[in-house]
């Protein structure tokens, strides 16, 4: 197992077969500075390479997920400044993470915080959660995927309302829109997310990875291309030991033991 690295803006804890990344800038409500995003990317890269880690929980703690970008860092920057440092382009490593990534969201998940949550594969929301894109109130628009992931998940009209009004939605409304998987009492969100991660960690790792890739492909390609990609992954999995184990375990009425081979 790869030993956790000491970071300045996040905490990383490994309890194999799962790991937890906690955003850790409480004095500024976990504002997403470039350094914080860089550290999240680095941590996910390390955890992707750790074969004993099968799933990861991303949280901001019990009170707030992330209240948005670090506006103080952005207020006086020019378009050229933003282009040169490619602030939101650096989020690509988060989207590229190959294992299940579960967000545990309490309190505000606004702006970049909401976009970060929507980059995860599952979202467990505490009943205090508020998700939204208030960028319009600052004279800008979302820049890390909000205008694209909201309509693909919640539909055009809910996305338009969120982008144009800047008003957040409650956890319950987010659930109704399909933005989150579960709403639970706030004090339970983290534990439910970890329990969910542990359940996924018992699944065959290669099949998990390919299932995730196939679903994401559906948002990026025509149906014919998505079906072709799905079919190739489906056939490929018949070359794995996990497929043999899974099917024989089913026939033998026992629980499968998967090794990612």
C-alpha positions in Angstrom: 0.0 0.0 0.0 1.2 3.5 -0.8 1.6 5.6 2.3 -0.5 8.7 2.5 1.2 12.0 1.6 1.0 14.9 4.0 -0.9 17.7 2.3 -1.6 21.3 3.3 -5.2 21.7 2.1 -6.7 18.2 2.3 -6.5 15.2 4.6 -6.1 11.7 3.2 -7.0 8.6 5.2 -6.7 5.0 4.0 -8.7 2.3 5.6 -8.3 -0.4 2.9 -10.2 -1.2 0.9 -11.4 2.4 0.9 -9.9 5.8 1.3 -11.2 9.2 2.3 -10.2 12.7 1.1 -11.3 15.5 3.3 -11.2 19.1 2.0 -9.5 21.0 4.9 -9.7 24.8 4.6 -12.4 25.3 7.3 -11.6 29.0 7.9 -12.7 29.8 4.3 -15.4 27.2 4.1 -13.2 24.9 2.0 -12.8 27.5 -0.8 -11.3 25.7 -3.8 -7.9 27.3 -4.3 -5.6 26.1 -7.1 -3.4 24.5 -4.5 -6.3 22.5 -3.0 -7.4 21.3 -6.4 -3.8 20.3 -7.3 -3.6 18.3 -4.0 -6.9 16.5 -4.7 -5.6 15.6 -8.2 -2.4 14.3 -6.7 -4.1 12.3 -4.0 -6.5 10.7 -6.5 -3.5 9.8 -8.7 -1.8 8.1 -5.7 -5.0 6.3 -4.7 -5.6 5.2 -8.3 -2.2 3.5 -8.3 -2.8 1.8 -4.9 -4.2 -1.6 -5.7 -5.5 -2.1 -2.2 -7.8 1.0 -2.5 -11.0 0.1 -4.3 -13.2 3.2 -3.8 -12.8 6.7 -2.4 -15.0 9.0 -0.4 -14.6 12.8 -0.9 -16.0 15.0 1.8 -15.7 18.5 3.2 -16.5 17.5 6.7 -19.7 17.7 8.8 -20.6 21.4 8.2 -19.7 22.3 4.7 -18.6 20.6 1.5 -17.1 23.6 -0.4 -18.6 27.1 -0.6 -17.0 27.7 -4.0 -13.8 29.0 -5.6 -11.4 31.2 -3.8 -12.8 34.6 -5.0 -10.0 36.5 -3.4 -7.6 34.7 -5.6 -9.6 35.4 -8.7 -11.0 38.9 -8.3 -8.3 40.9 -10.1 -7.1 38.4 -12.6 -7.4 39.0 -16.3 -8.6 36.7 -19.0 -5.0 36.1 -20.0 -4.1 35.2 -16.4 -6.9 32.7 -16.4 -5.9 31.2 -19.7 -2.2 30.9 -18.8 -2.8 29.1 -15.5 -5.7 27.1 -16.8 -7.4 27.1 -13.4 -10.3 24.8 -14.2 -8.5 22.7 -16.8 -6.4 21.3 -13.9 -9.5 19.5 -12.7 -9.1 16.9 -15.4 -7.3 14.5 -13.1 -10.4 14.3 -10.9 -12.6 13.3 -13.9 -10.0 10.8 -15.0 -10.0 8.9 -11.7 -10.9 5.3 -12.6 -12.3 3.9 -9.3 -15.7 4.7 -7.7 -15.6 8.2 -6.2 -18.4 9.0 -3.7 -19.1 12.5 -2.5 -20.4 13.0 1.1 -22.0 16.5 1.0 -23.1 18.5 4.0 -23.9 22.2 4.1 -23.0 24.3 1.1 -21.7 22.8 -2.2 -21.7 26.0 -4.2 -20.0 27.1 -7.4 -16.8 25.0 -7.8 -17.9 23.0 -4.8 -21.0 21.9 -6.6 -19.1 21.2 -9.7 -16.6 19.1 -7.7 -19.4 17.0 -6.2 -21.0 16.5 -9.7 -17.6 15.1 -10.9 -18.1 12.2 -8.4 -19.8 9.0 -9.4 -22.3 9.0 -6.5 -23.4 11.7 -4.1 -24.7 11.1 -0.6 -26.2 14.3 0.7 -26.9 15.3 4.3 -30.3 17.0 4.8 -28.5 20.3 5.4 -26.9 20.2 1.9 -27.4 23.1 -0.5 -26.2 22.7 -4.1 -26.0 25.6 -6.5 -24.1 27.7 -9.1 -24.1 31.3 -7.8 -21.4 32.5 -10.3 -23.9 34.7 -12.2 -24.0 36.9 -9.1 -20.2 37.5 -9.6 -20.5 38.4 -13.3 -19.2 35.1 -14.5 -20.6 31.6 -15.3 -19.5 28.1 -14.0 -16.2 27.1 -15.4 -15.5 23.6 -14.2 -18.4 21.8 -15.8 -21.5 23.2 -14.1 -23.2 24.3 -17.4 -22.6 20.9 -18.9 -23.2 18.5 -16.0 -26.4 20.1 -14.7 -28.4 19.8 -17.9 -27.2 16.3 -18.5 -28.4 15.3 -15.1 -31.2 17.5 -14.1 -32.5 18.6 -17.6 -32.5 21.9 -19.4 -35.0 23.9 -17.4 -33.6 23.0 -13.9 -30.1 23.8 -15.2 -31.3 27.1 -16.7 -32.8 28.1 -13.4 -29.7 27.2 -11.5 -27.3 29.0 -13.9 -29.4 32.1 -14.5 -30.8 32.7 -11.0 -27.8 31.5 -9.0 -30.2 30.2 -6.3 -29.2 27.0 -4.6 -31.4 23.9 -4.3 -32.1 22.0 -1.1 -30.8 18.4 -0.7 -34.4 17.1 -1.2 -34.9 19.1 -4.4 -31.5 17.9 -5.6 -32.6 14.4 -5.0 -35.9 15.0 -7.0 -33.7 16.4 -9.9 -31.5 13.3 -9.9 -28.4 15.3 -8.7 -27.8 13.2 -5.6 -28.4 9.5 -4.9 -29.5 9.7 -1.3 -30.5 12.3 1.3 -29.8 11.2 4.9 -29.5 13.0 8.2 -26.5 15.3 8.1 -24.7 13.4 10.9 -25.0 10.2 8.9 -23.8 11.4 5.5 -20.2 10.5 5.9 -20.8 7.1 7.4 -23.4 6.3 4.7 -20.9 7.3 2.0 -18.2 5.1 3.6 -20.6 2.2 3.8 -21.5 2.7 0.1 -17.8 2.8 -0.7 -17.1 -0.4 1.2 -20.0 -2.1 -0.7 -18.6 -1.1 -4.0 -15.1 -2.2 -2.9 -16.4 -5.8 -2.8 -17.3 -5.7 -6.5 -14.8 -6.9 -9.2 -12.5 -4.0 -9.8 -12.1 -4.4 -13.5 -15.8 -4.6 -14.1 -16.3 -1.5 -11.8 -13.8 0.4 -13.9 -15.4 -0.5 -17.2 -18.9 0.1 -16.0 -17.9 3.6 -14.9 -16.2 4.2 -18.3 -19.2 3.0 -20.2 -21.7 5.2 -18.3 -19.5 8.3 -18.8 -19.1 7.4 -22.4 -22.9 7.8 -22.7 -22.6 11.5 -22.0 -19.8 12.1 -24.6 -20.8 10.1 -27.7 -23.7 9.1 -29.9 -25.6 6.0 -29.0 -23.9 3.9 -31.6 -20.4 4.7 -30.3 -21.5 4.2 -26.7 -23.0 0.8 -27.6 -19.8 -0.2 -29.4 -17.6 0.8 -26.5 -19.9 -1.1 -24.1 -19.8 -4.2 -26.2 -16.0 -4.2 -26.4 -15.7 -3.9 -22.6 -18.4 -6.6 -22.1 -16.4 -9.1 -24.3 -13.1 -8.1 -22.7 -14.3 -8.9 -19.2 -14.7 -12.6 -20.3 -10.9 -12.7 -20.4 -10.7 -11.9 -16.7 -10.4 -14.2 -13.7 -13.0 -12.2 -11.9 -15.6 -13.0 -14.5 -15.0 -16.8 -14.0 -15.1 -16.3 -10.2 -18.3 -14.3 -10.3 -20.2 -16.6 -12.5 -19.0 -19.8 -10.8 -19.8 -18.2 -7.4 -23.3 -17.5 -8.6 -23.8 -21.1 -9.8 -22.4 -22.4 -6.6 -24.5 -20.1 -4.5 -21.6 -18.5 -2.7 -20.1 -15.0 -2.4 -17.5 -14.2 -5.1 -14.0 -13.2 -4.1 -12.6 -10.8 -6.6 -8.9 -10.0 -7.2 -8.9 -7.5 -10.1 -7.4 -10.0 -12.5 
